[in-house]
């Protein structure tokens, strides 16, 4: 009987120790370990996200994974997909601070040009070669400016899993609204390669 119990106890001890190392991973580490992490549109939200205070938050934008993370005292409480700048219009890397927050901003560069109520061109207004008497900038909901030359984070229906913007960081609408509510002018933002 002794010879049966000892191997059984050894097996239980081994399995318990293996299980504890797997279960010791945080919920975010498990999410990040997914094979589809770089491709998924899924969003990680920590259980304490709702109690996160603006004064304790910072943001990390990773251009290689096309993901944005909201941190609370340096711990990830939100990890969501984003779209950064495409070739030739890359999102700058570095350390920034949010300098402007506007719930319903309109672009001063991208939008539609009209002549007597008829749309004559769309896109980059600087490239419109037709005369127009009205310009309507593209909507940039939950705008948060990072640079003086127009790079910021905003809501978009065009979040892809690859770089594709004109330099801004596009966020899914629910993500943009949530991050907007958890930041302030001065919140630190780090953009990494």
C-alpha positions in Angstrom: 0.0 0.0 0.0 2.9 2.3 0.9 4.3 1.9 -2.6 1.1 3.0 -4.3 0.5 6.1 -2.1 4.0 7.6 -2.5 3.9 7.7 -6.3 0.4 9.0 -6.2 1.4 11.8 -3.8 4.4 12.6 -6.0 2.1 12.9 -9.1 -0.4 15.1 -7.2 2.4 17.4 -6.0 3.9 17.7 -9.5 0.5 18.5 -11.1 -0.3 21.0 -8.4 3.0 22.8 -8.9 2.5 22.9 -12.6 -1.0 24.2 -12.2 0.2 26.9 -9.9 2.7 28.3 -12.3 0.1 28.5 -15.1 -2.5 30.0 -12.7 0.0 32.5 -11.4 -0.1 34.3 -14.8 -2.2 37.4 -14.6 -5.4 37.6 -16.7 -3.6 40.1 -19.1 -0.5 37.8 -19.5 -2.9 34.9 -20.5 -4.6 37.2 -23.0 -1.3 38.4 -24.4 -0.1 34.8 -24.7 -2.9 33.9 -27.2 -1.6 32.8 -30.6 -3.9 35.3 -32.3 -3.0 38.3 -30.1 -1.5 40.3 -32.9 -4.5 39.6 -35.2 -7.5 39.6 -32.9 -10.0 42.4 -32.5 -10.8 41.2 -29.0 -10.2 43.6 -26.1 -8.9 42.7 -22.6 -10.5 44.5 -19.7 -9.3 44.0 -16.2 -11.8 43.5 -13.4 -10.7 46.7 -11.7 -11.0 48.9 -14.9 -14.1 50.7 -13.8 -12.4 51.9 -10.6 -9.4 53.2 -12.4 -8.7 56.9 -11.6 -7.6 59.4 -14.2 -4.7 60.5 -12.1 -3.1 57.1 -12.1 -3.3 56.2 -15.8 -0.9 56.2 -18.6 -1.0 54.7 -22.2 1.3 52.5 -24.3 0.8 52.3 -28.0 2.7 49.4 -29.7 3.1 49.9 -33.4 4.4 46.3 -34.0 1.3 44.7 -32.4 -1.1 47.5 -33.4 -2.5 47.5 -29.8 -3.1 50.2 -27.2 -2.9 49.6 -23.5 -4.3 51.7 -20.7 -2.3 51.3 -17.5 -3.4 52.0 -14.0 -0.3 52.5 -11.8 1.7 50.7 -14.4 -0.6 47.6 -14.6 -2.6 46.9 -17.8 -6.3 47.4 -17.3 -7.2 47.6 -21.0 -5.6 46.1 -24.1 -7.3 46.8 -27.4 -6.6 46.9 -31.1 -5.6 50.2 -32.8 -4.4 51.3 -36.2 -1.3 53.5 -36.4 0.3 55.4 -39.4 1.0 53.7 -42.7 4.2 53.8 -44.7 5.1 57.4 -45.5 2.8 58.7 -42.7 4.1 56.8 -39.7 3.0 57.6 -36.2 6.0 59.0 -34.4 7.6 56.9 -31.6 8.5 58.5 -28.3 7.0 59.9 -25.1 4.1 62.3 -25.3 1.4 63.9 -23.1 -2.2 64.5 -24.1 -2.4 68.2 -24.8 -6.0 68.5 -26.0 -9.3 66.6 -25.4 -12.4 67.2 -27.6 -15.4 65.0 -27.6 -16.5 65.9 -31.1 -13.6 67.3 -33.1 -13.6 67.9 -36.8 -10.5 67.5 -39.0 -9.1 70.6 -40.5 -7.3 68.6 -43.2 -9.5 65.5 -44.1 -13.1 65.8 -45.1 -15.3 66.9 -48.0 -15.4 70.0 -50.1 -18.7 71.3 -51.5 -19.6 73.9 -54.2 -23.2 75.2 -53.9 -24.2 72.1 -51.9 -22.7 69.6 -54.2 -19.6 67.5 -53.1 -16.7 68.3 -55.5 -14.0 66.3 -53.7 -13.2 64.4 -50.6 -10.2 63.3 -48.6 -7.2 65.6 -48.1 -8.5 69.1 -48.7 -5.0 70.3 -49.6 -5.2 68.1 -52.7 -8.6 69.4 -53.9 -8.0 71.1 -57.3 -11.6 72.2 -57.7 -13.1 75.4 -56.3 -15.4 75.0 -53.3 -17.2 77.3 -50.9 -17.8 74.9 -48.0 -15.6 72.4 -46.3 -16.8 69.8 -43.7 -14.1 68.1 -41.8 -14.2 64.4 -41.0 -15.5 63.6 -37.6 -12.8 62.6 -35.0 -14.8 61.6 -32.0 -13.0 61.4 -28.6 -10.0 63.3 -30.0 -6.9 63.4 -27.8 -4.0 65.3 -29.3 -0.4 64.1 -28.8 1.7 66.4 -31.1 1.5 69.9 -32.4 1.3 68.8 -36.0 -2.0 67.0 -35.7 -1.2 63.4 -34.4 -3.7 62.1 -31.9 -6.0 59.3 -30.8 -9.6 59.2 -31.9 -12.6 56.9 -32.6 -12.9 55.4 -36.0 -14.9 52.7 -37.9 -11.7 51.8 -39.7 -9.5 50.0 -37.2 -7.5 47.4 -39.0 -4.9 45.0 -37.7 -2.1 46.7 -39.7 -0.7 50.3 -40.0 -3.2 52.2 -42.2 -3.9 55.7 -40.9 -2.4 59.0 -41.9 -0.4 59.1 -38.6 -3.2 59.2 -36.0 -4.0 56.3 -33.7 -7.5 55.0 -34.7 -9.4 53.3 -31.9 -12.6 51.3 -31.9 -15.5 53.6 -30.8 -16.1 51.9 -27.4 -12.3 51.9 -26.7 -12.0 55.5 -27.7 -14.8 56.6 -25.4 -13.5 54.5 -22.5 -9.9 55.7 -22.8 -11.2 59.3 -23.1 -13.0 58.9 -19.8 -9.9 57.6 -18.1 -7.4 60.3 -19.2 -6.8 64.0 -18.7 -4.7 66.7 -20.3 -1.2 65.7 -19.3 -1.7 61.9 -19.3 1.6 60.2 -20.4 1.5 58.3 -23.7 4.4 56.2 -24.9 4.5 55.1 -28.5 6.9 52.1 -29.1 8.0 50.2 -32.2 
